[in-house]
Structures are given as C-alpha cells and as structure tokens.
Amino acid sequence: MATSAATSVDGYLAELPPERAAVVAEVRQLVLNALPDGVEESMHFGLIAYEIPLERYPETYNGQPLMFAALAAQKHHYSLYLHGMYASGSVEQKLRTAYAEADMRLDMGKSCLRFKRLDQLVPDAIAAAISAVSVDDYIKLYEARRQR
C-alpha cells in the first residue's frame, strides 16, 4: 500500500495485515519517542506524517504543514522518511556511520530509509537522527534550502 485514504493513524494501522501493522506500530513508537518538541503526528499524503503545524510555521512553499518525518507501509517494504535528518548532512553522516559500525546495509535514498524487516534497523541510530534536529533548527535549514 503506497498511500492510504485513512484519516487517522489507527485507521491506517487497521488497513494493514496484522504482521505489517505490528512493524509499523513498533517503528511509529520509536519515532514518537524521539520526536523533538513541536512536531505533531497526523495522517497526510496517505501516510503517517510527523509535521510542524502551520500555527508554528506557516511559510511553507505549498501551504501545508512542514513535514519533518513520515512512515509508510509500501507494497514490498516499509519507508521511514527522515526529512529532518536529510536537511542536516552531519546527522545523516552519523546515521550512515552507525549502520557501518553495526555492519548493516543502509538502504536509503535522499531522505527515505527503506526496510523489509525490523532487524534491518538500528533503532538507537534512527532515534538519534530524529531527535538531533530541533524544530527551530529544522526551520532554519528549510529556509536556507529555499533561498538557493
């Protein structure tokens, strides 16, 4: 399932087969525990989104809340989008280093970490990457990238 019409996280999880819902629920809890203050969970763009609300930062290019992270069950894998980490090269490098030190393969695009099983994750490194960038710092990084 690439996207969902669910309007709540509970609805999203209910759409998934139980074994896939369990994986998403576990990663969701990891994300929730690591989120910096000011990031809120919602359903957006058909996936579980972690966003900076418009009340906090209304100056987005598309008038939507500023996405910090997201989580989705895709057809053949799971995706964890780490926009906050992607905006900071040093945080991304720390994640890459943690995977290398754990002798694990990191399947990651620009901001999308893909995995098929929970044992393909380095939870402490992911939590560190999520919590490393505050809302204020992320907004500054976002604005700097928009100026280019």
VEXLO-883148 format. One line per 8 residues: number of its first residue (from 1); their letters; for each residue y, x, z of N, C-alpha, C. Coordinates in steps of 0.02 Angstrom, whole numbers, plus 50000, padded with zeros to 5 digits. Each point is the difference from the previous one (the first is absolute). Layout:
N
NUM) a) Y/X/Z/Y/X/Z/Y/X/Z | ...
! end
This chain:
148
1) matsaats) 49941/50042/50000/50059/49958/50000/50062/50045/50000 | 50035/50000/49946/50059/50042/49995/50060/49970/50036 | 50008/49935/49995/50054/49967/50036/49973/49935/50028 | 50038/49971/50044/49979/49939/50034/50057/49950/50002 | 49983/49937/50001/50050/49947/50008/50008/49981/50073 | 49964/50033/50044/50003/49984/50071/50072/50009/50026 | 50019/49957/50046/50067/50003/50028/50000/50031/50070 | 49942/50016/50025/49995/50032/50066/49945/50054/49998
9) vdgylael) 50005/50047/50045/49949/50052/50003/49932/49970/50017 | 49999/49953/50046/49937/49966/50017/49970/49967/49938 | 50042/49968/49960/49976/49969/49938/49973/50051/49952 | 50034/50057/49995/49977/50054/49956/49931/50025/50022 | 49993/50012/50065/49935/50025/50025/49945/49948/49990 | 50017/49936/50006/49951/49947/49991/49975/49995/49928 | 50041/50022/49952/49979/50000/49930/49948/50053/49984 | 49998/50052/50041/49956/50057/49986/49929/49988/50027
17) pperaavv) 49950/50029/49968/49933/49999/50030/50003/50033/50069 | 49958/49979/50046/50005/50025/50069/50001/50076/50007 | 49958/50035/49961/49997/50073/50007/50065/50033/49975 | 50031/49971/49949/50063/50027/49975/50058/49981/50047 | 49997/49940/50027/50051/49979/50049/49999/50045/50061 | 49941/50022/50021/49994/50044/50058/50033/50067/49987 | 49992/50027/49940/50032/50064/49983/50076/49991/49999 | 50023/49949/49967/50073/49989/49997/50028/49989/50070
25) aevrqlvl) 49965/49962/50041/50023/49986/50068/50005/50065/50041 | 49952/50045/49991/50002/50063/50038/50058/50044/49977 | 50010/50005/49935/50055/50041/49974/50067/49967/50018 | 50002/49935/49998/50061/49963/50020/50019/50018/50071 | 49951/50001/50045/50015/50017/50070/50025/50071/50006 | 49972/50046/49962/50023/50069/49999/50074/50002/49979 | 50017/49964/49948/50069/49998/49975/50046/49969/50053 | 49981/49943/50027/50042/49966/50049/50013/50044/50061
33) nalpdgve) 49950/50038/50022/50009/50044/50057/50047/50058/49986 | 50006/50018/49936/50040/50059/49982/50070/49984/49975 | 50013/49937/49983/50064/49982/49969/50059/50017/50045 | 50053/50027/49970/50061/50011/50039/50033/49933/50016 | 50041/50000/50051/50037/49939/50018/50044/49979/49942 | 50003/49936/49988/50043/49973/49947/49963/49982/49937 | 49935/50015/49997/49960/49982/49941/49959/49938/50019 | 49999/49951/49956/49966/49937/50013/49944/49988/49950
41) esmhfgli) 49946/49970/50024/49944/49982/49957/50012/49932/49968 | 49981/49995/49935/50005/49936/49965/49951/50000/49942 | 49997/49946/49965/49964/49998/49936/50054/50002/49946 | 49994/50047/49955/50049/50007/49947/49966/50032/49940 | 50017/49978/49942/49971/50028/49938/49924/49994/50000 | 49972/49952/50037/49928/49989/50001/49960/50048/50042 | 50033/50036/50044/49965/50046/50045/50032/50000/50068 | 49969/50033/50048/50028/50005/50066/50055/50052/49996
49) ayeipler) 50061/49979/50015/50058/50044/49992/50030/50016/50068 | 50026/50060/50005/50036/50023/50060/50070/50019/49975 | 50049/49958/50020/50065/50003/49969/50057/50006/50051 | 50055/50026/49975/50061/50001/50038/50037/49936/49979 | 50011/49954/50047/50029/49935/49982/50070/50007/49970 | 50017/49951/49960/50066/49999/49968/50056/49997/50052 | 49987/49971/50058/50051/49997/50053/50019/50071/50022 | 49952/50046/49997/50012/50069/50019/50028/50041/49943
57) ypetyngq) 49974/49988/49940/50023/50038/49941/49999/49955/49939 | 50057/49969/49984/50003/49953/49944/50014/50032/49932 | 50013/50064/49997/50024/50033/49939/49943/50024/49955 | 49946/49964/49994/49945/50022/49957/50015/49984/49927 | 49969/50036/49956/50014/49992/49928/49978/49932/49974 | 49951/49968/50033/49973/49937/49974/50012/49941/50046 | 50038/50010/50054/50015/49945/50046/49941/49981/50044 | 49947/50039/49998/49941/49989/50042/50001/50048/50059
65) plmfaala) 49964/49984/50054/49997/50047/50056/49974/50068/49975 | 50023/50052/50032/49982/50068/49980/49929/50015/50025 | 49954/50012/49953/49930/50011/50018/49991/50070/50028 | 49968/50003/50057/49986/50063/50035/49927/50020/49990 | 49956/49951/50000/49928/50011/49991/49968/49934/49978 | 49939/50004/49977/49963/49939/49981/49926/50016/50001 | 49961/49946/50002/49927/50006/50004/49970/49945/49957 | 49949/50019/49961/49968/49950/49957/49927/50017/49987
73) aqkhhysl) 49960/49948/49992/49931/50008/49977/50001/49989/49925 | 49987/50052/49963/49998/49996/49927/49928/49982/49979 | 49989/49995/49936/49934/49979/49976/49945/50050/50020 | 50014/50065/49992/49948/50050/50013/50018/50049/50055 | 50057/49991/50032/50020/50045/50054/50054/49966/50042 | 50024/50036/50049/50056/49977/50041/50059/50045/49986 | 50059/49974/50007/50061/50039/49989/50045/49996/50061 | 50022/50058/50021/50049/50005/50054/50061/50034/49970
81) ylhgmyas) 50054/49962/49992/50061/50026/49970/50045/50027/50056 | 50017/50063/49995/50038/50034/50052/50069/50020/49973 | 50042/49953/49987/50066/50013/49971/50043/50043/50045 | 49996/49988/50065/50039/50041/50047/49980/50072/49996 | 49935/50013/49996/49976/50069/49995/50019/50030/49933 | 49994/49961/49947/50014/50025/49932/50073/50022/49994 | 50044/49966/50036/50071/50018/49996/50015/50067/50033 | 49954/50024/50041/50010/50063/50035/49945/50049/49979
89) gsveqklr) 50018/50050/49961/49951/50049/49976/49965/50037/50056 | 50034/50014/50055/49968/50037/50054/49946/49959/50034 | 50011/49935/50006/49950/49956/50031/49939/49995/49954 | 50012/49994/49935/49945/49998/49952/49959/50064/50004 | 50034/50057/50004/49963/50063/50003/49957/50005/50063 | 50025/49974/50056/49961/50000/50062/49937/49958/49992 | 50006/49943/49965/49941/49959/49988/49950/50036/49957 | 50024/50032/49947/49956/50038/49956/49965/50057/50037
97) tayaeadm) 50037/50033/50043/49972/50055/50040/49946/49973/50048 | 50013/49944/50031/49951/49971/50047/49935/49982/49964 | 50005/49973/49940/49939/49985/49962/49964/50064/49981 | 50036/50051/49980/49969/50064/49982/49965/50030/50060 | 50033/49999/50058/49970/50027/50061/49939/49961/50022 | 49998/49936/49985/49942/49958/50016/49946/50006/49946 | 50014/50040/49949/49955/50010/49943/49982/49933/49967 | 50052/49959/49992/49992/49934/49970/50043/49995/49938
105) rldmgksc) 49976/49963/49951/50036/49989/49938/50054/49947/50012 | 50061/50015/49979/50055/49953/50005/50011/49970/49931 | 49987/49935/49993/50010/49965/49937/50067/49964/50006 | 50053/50033/49975/50066/49973/50009/50042/50009/49937 | 50035/49946/49982/50050/50005/49947/50066/50017/50032 | 50055/49975/49972/50066/50015/50028/50007/49978/50072 | 49980/49939/50014/50004/49975/50069/49938/49960/50019 | 49953/49994/49956/49941/49958/50011/49939/50041/50018
113) lrfkrldq) 49977/49992/50061/49939/50032/50022/49943/49951/49987 | 49952/50020/49959/49944/49957/49982/49937/50023/50038 | 49961/49950/50022/49937/50016/50034/49952/49942/49990 | 49935/50016/50005/49948/49949/49993/49966/49984/50066 | 50006/50048/50047/49968/49992/50066/50046/50028/50054 | 49993/49975/50059/50040/50024/50056/49990/50074/50013 | 49939/50025/49989/49987/50070/50014/50033/50047/49950 | 50036/49973/49952/50039/50041/49953/50072/50009/50024
121) lvpdaiaa) 50015/49974/50059/50067/50005/50028/50001/50051/50057 | 50058/50031/50010/50013/50042/50058/50052/49960/50041 | 49976/49957/50044/50045/49953/50034/50059/50032/50036 | 49989/50055/50036/50055/50031/50036/50053/50026/49953 | 49980/50027/49943/50048/50025/49951/50038/49943/49967 | 49966/49945/49987/50034/49942/49971/50050/49971/50049 | 49980/49993/50063/50045/49974/50051/50061/50046/50007 | 49988/50065/49999/50056/50048/50005/50047/49993/49941
129) aisavsvd) 49973/49990/49940/50042/49993/49940/50042/49936/50004 | 49971/49947/50026/50036/49936/50005/50055/50005/50052 | 49985/50029/50057/50048/50003/50055/50052/50055/49993 | 49990/50045/49953/50045/50059/49993/50069/49983/49974 | 50007/49944/49966/50063/49983/49968/50028/49937/50034 | 50058/50008/50032/50032/49943/50033/50032/49955/49947 | 50018/49940/50020/50033/49953/49955/50066/50031/49976 | 50039/50028/50044/50063/50030/49980/49990/50057/49950
137) dyiklyea) 49950/50042/50013/49986/50056/49954/49975/49974/49933 | 49959/49948/50001/49975/49973/49937/50056/49970/49958 | 50046/49966/50032/50057/49972/49964/50041/50057/49969 | 50011/50054/50037/50037/50057/49973/49963/50030/49940 | 49934/50008/50005/49960/50026/49944/50004/49953/49940 | 49995/49936/50014/50003/49949/49947/50068/50004/49963 | 50053/50003/50040/50066/50003/49970/50011/50064/49960 | 49974/50055/50024/50007/50064/49964/49963/49997/49934
145) rrqr) 49942/49969/49998/49963/49994/49938/50034/49953/49951 | 50033/49949/50024/50035/49953/49957/50062/50032/49968 | 50028/50050/50032/50060/50033/49974/49984/50045/49940 | 49937/50018/49990/49981/50045/49946/50011/49970/49933
! end
